[in-house]
Amino acid sequence: MKGQEFLSKYSWVGIRPYSPARAYGRGRDHLDAGNYALAWERIHDAARRGHVFAMAYLGRMCRRGDGRATDYAQAHYWFEKAALFGNSWAMSNLAWLYENGYGCKQSLEKAVQYFHKAAAADDTWAMNKLGGFYEDGRGCEQDYKQAFDWYMCAASQEDAEAMNNVGRMYYNGWYVEQDDERALEWYQKAAEGGDTWGMSNLAWMYEHGRGCVQNNDEQVELSSLIAVHWYTKAAEQNHRWAMNKLGMFHENGRHGCEQSYTLAMSWYMKAAELHDVDGLGNVGRMYENGYGVKQDYAKAVEYYRQAAEGGDAWAMGNMAIAYDRGRGVEQNINLAFEWATRAAQAGSRWAMNRMGYYYEAGKGTKKNYHEAFVWYMKSAEKGYADAMNNIGRMYRNGWDVTENYVKAAEWYLKAAEAGDPWAMSNLGWMYEHGEGVSQDYAKAFEFNKKSADMNNPAGLNNVGRLYYLGRGVEQDYNIAYDYFIKAADGGDNDAMYALGIIFEEGRGREADLEQAFFYYRKAADKGNRKAQDKIKLLSAKLGNKKD
């Protein structure tokens, strides 16, 4: 019987007319044509008959779920078989499965082992991955030299991602001497090689004038144009961080970009549609503030929630604020407390400080000064100035800790140096009254003036009082009045009371009991007891019952 007649007659019983190599080749043809069933049949046939490339490719099909459900266990089986025959691509994929615990028990040590084998077989992806493992100390001891060497091995074979990583090593000074110019050179190579992180990092360098010359306005303008160019290139390839950067540029009209909330929203939305938590948060912020869209607190909460569920601590904090204030959701202080807790546990300094406030005030939980102090301290240790100020208050009032004006002043100073205007005014008060520090009116004025220059109501009021009393400065009722007005406009009830005194007694202004009554009433409505007493006395003077 001739061969062709034999194949025609007996093909139905499963006799294979193709060699393993040809079966693999036909399987790849079927795969390219989208015929997954026939592709699987041919490639599986070749793999079972010992074709190494077929084994590796079958592992790929199992991992990707080509034509059938993803099966990581089967992927592991076939990659392992191919790796035994020295297939570097299978080794890399097997390492990836061990790295992520897919189809096997997670083992970073085995991942490193197989990446080493693949890298030794000249697999550039494995070289770059090894660099990452040594950089982070995952599955091996952290070793920046090894990380740099492996990144360089991959980069020397034109691996763009590795070029970006070499740039990072130079930027951070890891193993090599910190060098912005060398970092920029490698980012440039990575960007030109098509790596989107390389594009974005290159853009960032030009944006901030790192590694490039910016000696005059013309060079600064050129750098801005280059930054926008590379951010745009990266964003067009779905790089989400670049999309957010372009959104910020348009939102603020920076680096030669047109100030346009509409364009900003467009870029943020593109990132959000790719489930980027920063993009989702930025879209939420645009809806919250009505930038480029109609203000919509409910929409803002919708996007903040998505970002928060994606693990973004800042968005979790915004969810806490939404429930605290009842913006876009029904006010619920208990849920505000829960979201603040989640944000704090995710590392938000703001949320840690907020937790301190909730425990101090007994909002959403029982009042607990000890817990308040613990959370304030956690936030302060992360450099959050407002929390440092709050620790100062705890020491000044003796809440959970022994009253200690010296420690209070120390914490107020730390917060003030970190830029907190409330701490500046608090420290100014301490110097004015000699609490925890030697009394010093000049320093009292200095710190309160810094606070006032930041439009802090307490600082404005304190500067007004210092001018009113002539402490640390020459007495001047007119300047005092100006500061009291600004402080009162900012809601400070002590300043409102002081204005009442000025108009009642005619200090720097003509006496005007009607005006005095007006300011006493404003202060009294905010709980100022001295103002409440003044209203009673002044009502008798005016001869009516205005209260």
C-alpha positions in Angstrom: 0.0 0.0 0.0 1.4 3.4 -1.0 2.2 5.9 1.7 -0.5 8.4 0.7 -3.1 5.7 0.5 -2.0 4.5 4.0 -2.4 7.9 5.6 -5.7 8.5 3.9 -7.1 5.1 5.1 -5.8 5.0 8.6 -5.6 8.7 9.7 -8.9 8.2 11.5 -7.4 5.8 14.0 -4.9 8.4 15.3 -1.8 7.5 13.4 0.4 10.6 13.3 1.6 11.5 9.8 3.9 14.4 11.1 7.3 14.3 12.8 7.4 16.2 16.2 9.1 19.2 14.5 6.5 19.3 11.7 3.6 18.9 14.2 5.0 21.8 16.3 5.4 23.9 13.2 1.8 23.2 12.0 0.6 23.9 15.6 2.2 27.3 15.5 0.6 28.0 12.1 -2.8 27.1 13.6 -2.1 29.3 16.6 -1.3 32.2 14.4 -4.5 31.6 12.5 -6.5 31.7 15.7 -7.4 28.0 15.5 -6.6 27.1 19.1 -8.1 23.6 19.1 -5.9 22.4 16.3 -2.9 24.3 17.6 -3.3 22.6 21.0 -3.6 19.2 19.4 -0.5 19.6 17.2 1.7 21.3 19.8 0.6 18.9 22.5 1.4 15.9 20.2 4.9 17.3 19.5 5.5 18.0 23.2 4.5 14.4 24.2 6.9 13.1 21.6 9.8 15.0 23.2 10.0 18.2 21.1 11.5 20.7 23.6 10.3 23.9 22.0 6.8 22.3 21.9 7.0 21.6 25.6 7.9 25.2 26.3 5.3 26.6 24.0 2.6 24.3 25.5 3.6 25.7 28.9 3.0 29.2 27.5 -0.4 28.2 26.1 -1.4 26.8 29.5 -0.1 29.9 31.3 -2.0 32.3 29.0 -5.1 30.2 28.6 -4.9 30.0 24.8 -8.0 28.1 23.6 -8.8 26.8 27.0 -8.8 27.8 30.7 -5.6 29.0 32.2 -3.9 26.1 34.0 -0.8 27.1 35.9 -0.1 23.6 37.2 0.1 22.3 33.6 2.2 25.3 32.6 4.6 24.4 35.5 4.7 20.8 34.3 5.6 21.6 30.7 8.0 24.4 31.6 9.8 22.1 34.0 10.1 19.4 31.4 11.5 21.8 28.8 13.9 23.3 31.4 15.3 19.9 32.0 16.5 19.9 28.4 18.1 23.3 28.9 15.5 25.6 27.3 16.3 29.0 28.7 12.9 30.4 27.8 11.2 27.6 29.8 13.6 28.3 32.7 12.6 32.0 32.8 8.9 31.1 32.8 9.4 28.5 35.4 11.2 31.1 37.6 8.3 33.5 37.1 5.8 30.8 38.3 7.9 30.2 41.4 8.2 34.0 42.0 4.4 34.4 42.0 3.3 31.0 43.3 1.3 30.1 40.2 0.8 26.3 39.8 3.4 25.6 42.5 4.3 26.7 46.1 5.8 30.2 46.0 9.6 30.1 46.3 11.7 33.1 45.7 14.8 31.1 46.2 13.8 28.7 43.4 12.8 31.7 41.2 16.4 33.1 41.7 17.8 29.6 40.9 16.0 29.2 37.6 16.6 32.9 36.6 20.3 32.2 37.1 20.1 29.1 34.9 18.3 31.1 32.2 20.6 34.0 32.5 23.6 31.7 32.1 22.0 30.5 28.9 22.0 34.2 27.7 18.3 35.0 28.4 18.3 38.8 28.7 14.9 38.9 30.5 16.3 36.6 33.1 19.3 38.8 33.5 17.1 41.9 34.1 14.9 39.9 36.5 17.9 38.8 38.5 19.0 42.4 38.8 15.6 43.2 40.4 15.9 40.3 42.8 19.4 41.4 44.0 18.3 45.0 44.2 15.4 44.2 46.5 16.9 41.3 48.3 14.2 38.9 47.3 15.1 35.2 47.4 18.7 36.3 48.0 20.8 38.8 50.0 20.5 42.3 48.8 23.5 43.1 46.7 23.6 46.3 44.6 26.8 45.2 42.8 25.1 42.0 41.6 22.0 44.0 40.7 24.1 46.5 38.7 26.1 43.7 37.0 23.0 41.8 35.8 21.3 45.0 34.6 24.4 45.9 32.7 24.6 42.3 31.2 21.0 42.7 29.9 21.5 46.3 28.8 24.6 45.3 26.8 22.3 43.1 24.8 20.0 46.1 24.0 17.4 45.3 26.6 15.6 48.6 27.1 14.0 47.8 30.4 17.5 46.9 31.8 18.9 50.2 30.4 16.2 52.1 32.5 17.3 50.1 35.5 20.9 51.0 35.0 19.7 54.6 34.9 18.0 54.2 38.2 21.1 52.8 39.8 23.1 55.9 38.7 20.2 58.2 39.8 20.1 56.7 43.3 23.8 56.0 43.7 23.4 52.3 44.3 26.7 50.5 44.0 27.9 53.2 41.6 28.6 56.8 42.4 25.4 59.0 42.1 25.5 60.6 38.7 22.6 62.5 37.2 24.3 62.8 33.8 24.9 59.1 33.5 21.4 58.4 34.7 20.0 60.7 32.0 22.2 59.0 29.4 20.8 55.5 30.3 17.2 56.8 30.5 17.7 58.2 27.0 18.9 54.9 25.7 16.0 53.1 27.4 13.5 55.6 26.0 14.8 55.3 22.5 14.7 51.6 22.9 10.9 51.8 23.6 10.8 51.4 27.4 8.0 53.5 28.7 9.5 53.8 32.2 12.7 55.0 30.5 10.6 57.6 28.6 8.9 58.8 31.8 12.1 58.9 33.8 13.9 60.8 31.1 11.0 63.3 31.0 11.2 63.6 34.8 14.9 64.4 34.6 14.3 67.2 32.1 11.2 68.4 34.1 13.4 68.9 37.2 16.6 69.9 35.5 18.5 66.9 36.6 21.5 65.8 34.5 20.8 68.5 31.9 21.9 72.1 31.5 19.4 74.8 32.5 21.5 77.9 32.9 19.0 80.3 31.3 15.3 80.7 30.4 15.8 79.3 26.9 17.4 76.1 28.2 14.6 75.7 30.8 12.0 76.1 28.1 13.7 73.6 25.9 13.9 71.1 28.8 10.2 71.6 29.4 9.4 70.8 25.8 11.6 67.7 26.0 9.8 66.6 29.2 6.4 67.0 27.7 7.5 65.2 24.5 8.7 62.1 26.4 5.7 62.0 28.8 3.4 62.2 25.8 5.3 59.3 24.1 5.0 57.2 27.2 1.3 58.1 27.7 0.5 57.2 24.1 1.8 53.7 25.0 -0.5 53.5 28.0 2.0 54.5 30.6 -0.3 55.5 33.4 2.2 57.6 35.5 2.9 59.7 32.4 -0.8 60.2 31.8 -1.1 61.6 35.3 1.9 63.9 34.8 0.4 65.4 31.7 -2.9 65.8 33.5 -1.1 67.8 36.2 0.8 69.9 33.6 -2.5 70.9 32.0 -4.3 71.4 35.3 -1.7 73.9 36.5 -0.6 75.2 33.1 3.0 74.2 33.6 5.9 73.3 31.2 4.4 75.0 28.2 1.2 73.1 28.4 -2.1 75.0 28.0 -3.9 75.5 31.3 -7.0 73.5 30.7 -9.0 71.5 33.2 -10.7 69.8 30.3 -7.4 68.4 28.9 -6.3 67.6 32.5 -9.5 65.6 33.1 -9.0 63.8 29.7 -5.5 62.5 30.7 -6.6 61.6 34.3 -9.6 59.7 32.8 -7.4 57.8 30.4 -5.3 56.6 33.4 -8.4 55.9 35.4 -9.8 53.7 32.6 -6.7 51.6 32.9 -7.5 51.2 36.6 -4.7 53.4 37.8 -5.3 54.4 41.4 -3.6 57.8 40.9 -5.8 58.4 37.9 -8.9 57.4 39.7 -8.0 59.6 42.6 -7.3 62.6 40.4 -10.6 62.2 38.6 -12.3 62.1 42.0 -10.5 65.3 43.0 -11.6 67.0 39.8 -15.3 66.1 40.5 -14.9 67.2 44.1 -13.6 70.6 43.2 -15.6 71.1 39.9 -12.5 71.4 37.8 -13.4 70.8 34.1 -16.6 69.1 35.2 -19.7 70.0 37.1 -18.9 69.7 40.8 -20.3 66.3 42.0 -19.4 65.0 45.4 -21.2 61.7 44.7 -19.1 61.1 41.5 -16.0 62.1 43.5 -16.7 59.5 46.1 -17.3 56.9 43.3 -13.8 57.4 42.0 -12.2 57.8 45.4 -13.8 54.5 46.4 -12.3 52.7 43.4 -8.9 54.1 44.1 -9.2 53.2 47.7 -10.2 49.6 46.9 -7.2 49.5 44.7 -5.0 50.2 47.8 -4.4 53.9 47.5 -4.0 55.4 51.0 -4.7 59.0 49.9 -8.0 57.9 48.4 -8.9 56.1 51.6 -8.3 59.3 53.5 -10.6 61.1 51.1 -13.3 58.5 51.8 -12.8 59.2 55.5 -13.3 63.0 54.9 -16.4 62.3 52.7 -18.1 60.3 55.5 -16.9 62.7 58.2 -18.5 65.7 56.3 -21.3 64.0 54.5 -20.1 64.9 51.1 -21.4 62.6 48.4 -22.5 60.1 51.0 -24.7 60.2 54.1 -22.6 61.5 57.0 -21.4 58.5 59.1 -18.6 59.2 61.6 -18.2 55.5 62.2 -17.4 54.8 58.6 -15.2 57.9 58.6 -13.2 56.2 61.4 -13.0 52.9 59.5 -11.7 54.5 56.4 -9.2 56.6 58.4 -8.0 53.4 60.0 -7.5 51.7 56.7 -5.6 54.7 55.4 -3.4 54.8 58.5 -2.7 51.1 58.2 -1.7 51.7 54.5 0.9 54.2 55.7 -0.8 57.6 55.3 0.7 60.1 57.7 -2.4 62.3 57.4 -4.6 59.4 58.4 -2.5 58.5 61.4 -2.9 62.1 62.6 -6.6 61.9 61.9 -6.9 58.8 64.0 -5.2 60.7 66.8 -7.9 63.4 66.4 -10.7 60.9 66.4 -9.5 59.3 69.6 -8.8 62.7 71.2 -12.3 63.9 70.4 -14.1 60.6 70.8 -15.5 60.7 67.2 -16.4 57.3 65.8 -14.8 55.6 68.8 -14.5 56.1 72.6 -12.4 59.0 73.7 -9.0 57.7 74.5 -6.0 60.1 75.0 -3.5 57.2 75.1 -4.6 56.0 71.6 -4.6 59.6 70.4 -1.0 60.1 71.6 0.1 56.8 70.0 -1.3 57.8 66.6 0.0 61.3 66.8 3.4 59.9 67.5 3.3 57.5 64.6 2.4 60.3 62.3 5.0 62.6 63.8 7.7 60.0 63.3 6.9 60.0 59.6 7.5 63.8 59.6 3.9 65.1 59.6 4.1 68.6 61.1 0.5 68.8 62.3 1.0 65.7 64.4 4.1 67.2 66.0 2.0 70.2 66.9 -0.7 67.9 68.4 1.9 66.1 70.5 2.9 69.5 71.8 -0.7 70.1 72.8 -0.9 66.7 74.5 2.2 67.7 76.7 0.9 71.2 77.3 -2.5 69.9 78.5 -1.2 66.8 80.3 -3.4 64.4 78.2 -2.1 60.8 78.6 1.3 62.2 79.5 2.5 64.3 82.5 1.9 68.0 81.8 5.3 69.2 80.6 5.6 72.7 79.1 9.3 72.1 78.1 8.4 69.1 76.0 5.4 70.9 74.6 7.7 73.8 73.5 10.2 71.3 72.0 7.4 69.6 69.9 6.0 73.0 68.9 9.5 74.0 67.6 9.8 70.7 65.6 6.4 71.3 64.0 7.2 75.0 63.4 10.5 74.1 61.7 8.5 71.6 59.5 6.3 74.5 58.5 3.1 74.1 60.6 1.5 77.6 61.2 -0.5 76.4 64.2 2.7 75.3 65.9 4.3 78.6 65.2 1.5 80.5 66.9 1.5 78.0 69.8 5.3 78.5 70.3 4.8 82.2 70.0 2.3 82.0 72.9 4.8 79.9 74.9 7.5 82.6 74.5 5.0 85.4 75.2 4.0 83.8 78.5 7.3 82.1 79.4 5.8 78.6 79.4 8.5 75.9 78.9 10.9 78.6 77.6 12.3 81.8 78.9 9.8 84.7 78.3 10.9 86.5 75.2 8.5 89.0 73.5 10.8 89.3 70.5 10.7 85.6 69.8 7.0 85.6 70.6 6.5 88.1 67.8 8.9 86.3 65.5 7.0 83.0 65.6 3.5 84.6 65.6 4.5 86.7 62.6 5.6 83.7 60.6 2.2 82.1 61.4 0.3 85.2 60.5 2.2 85.5 57.2 0.7 82.0 56.4 -2.8 83.5 57.1 -3.2 81.4 60.2 -6.1 82.9 62.3 -4.4 82.2 65.7 -1.1 83.7 64.5 -2.9 86.8 63.1 -4.7 87.2 66.4 -1.6 86.8 68.4 0.3 89.4 66.3 -2.7 91.8 66.8 -2.5 91.2 70.6 1.3 91.9 70.6 0.8 95.2 68.8 -2.1 96.0 71.0 -0.1 95.5 74.2 3.3 96.6 72.8 5.0 93.4 73.4 8.1 92.7 71.3 7.0 95.6 69.0 6.0 99.3 69.5 2.4 99.5 70.6 0.2 100.4 67.7 -3.6 100.1 68.0 -4.2 100.6 64.2 -1.9 97.8 63.2 -3.4 95.6 66.0 -6.9 96.4 64.5 -5.8 95.3 61.0 -4.5 91.9 62.3 -7.6 91.4 64.5 -9.9 92.0 61.5 -8.0 89.4 59.4 -8.0 86.9 62.3 -11.8 87.4 62.8 -12.4 86.9 59.1 -10.6 83.6 59.5 -13.0 82.6 62.3 -10.9 83.4 65.4 -13.3 84.2 68.3 -10.5 85.8 70.5 -9.9 88.3 67.7 -13.7 89.0 67.5 -13.6 89.6 71.3 -10.6 91.9 70.9 -12.4 93.9 68.2 -15.3 94.3 70.6 -12.9 95.7 73.2 -11.4 98.1 70.7 -14.8 99.5 69.7 -16.1 99.6 73.3 -13.1 101.4 74.7 -12.2 103.4 71.6 -8.6 102.1 71.2 -7.3 103.4 67.8 -10.9 103.8 66.7 -13.8 105.9 67.7 -15.8 104.2 70.4 -18.9 102.5 68.8 -21.0 100.4 71.1 -23.1 99.0 68.2 -19.9 97.7 66.6 -18.6 96.5 69.9 -21.9 94.6 70.4 -21.6 93.2 66.9 -18.2 91.6 67.5 -19.0 90.4 71.0 -22.1 88.7 69.5 -19.9 87.0 66.8 -17.4 85.8 69.5 -20.2 84.7 71.8 -21.8 82.6 69.1 -18.5 80.8 68.8 -18.5 80.0 72.5 -16.4 82.8 73.8 -17.5 83.1 77.4 -15.9 86.5 78.1 -17.9 87.8 75.1 -21.1 86.3 76.4 -20.5 88.3 79.7 -19.8 91.4 77.8 -23.1 91.2 75.8 -25.0 91.3 79.1 -23.2 94.3 80.3 -23.3 96.1 77.0 -27.0 95.4 76.5 -27.6 97.4 79.7 -25.5 100.3 78.5 -27.3 100.4 75.2 -30.6 100.3 77.0 -32.1 97.4 75.2 -32.1 93.6 75.1 -30.2 92.7 72.0 -29.3 89.3 73.3 
